[in-house]
Amino acid sequence: MPGDAGASGGRMKRQAAIERPKCNLLGDYLYVADAGGYYSHVGKLGGRQNFSLLSSCTWEIGRAVHEIGHALGLYHTHSRYDRDSYVTVMPELIKEHPNEYRKIRKNESDNYGT
């Protein structure tokens, strides 16, 4: 079953009453592929939206859920515009990917009071 989208879709339908609709390539959809990493744009782009999961992560459900959260518009907590009220980011200790610690502007995100 690993890597078999049809089988996993059937499993979702049986266990969670979720049915995967047929893909309409003219509408909005996630294009899931192994593009050499785990990533998704944050939020809906419209049309084809690339979504990458390594084929080796078939059973690592947490990574898939994490990226689905991004596709749904969820940012990391350490990127919130109000994060300084909750966490301390120490830039001098960030060795890789410093842009991942950039605060999202308030007009780019809504924390819904959380």
C-alpha positions, 0 to 999 in steps of 0.5 A: 500500500505505501505510495498507492494513492488509489488505495489510500483514497479508498482507506480514507473513504472507509475510515473517515467518510472522506472521498477524494474527488476526481481531479479537475485540472482546470480548477484549484488543486494540490499537485503532490510529487516528490520534488526532493523535499517537504514543502508547500506554499502557505495558503491557496494559490489557485490553479495548480499548487505544487506540494512536495513530499518525499516518497520515502515519507509515506508512513511519516504522517506528521510531515504530511499533516505539517505540509497540509497545514501550510497549504491551508494557510497555517504559518509556524508559531515562530513566524507570527507577528506577535511572537515576541510576546511568547518566544525569544528568537536569538538570531545569532544562534540561527545557522541555516535558513534565517528567512524562516524566522522572519515575522509575518506582518499583521496584514499577512496573517490572522491569528484569530485571537489565539 
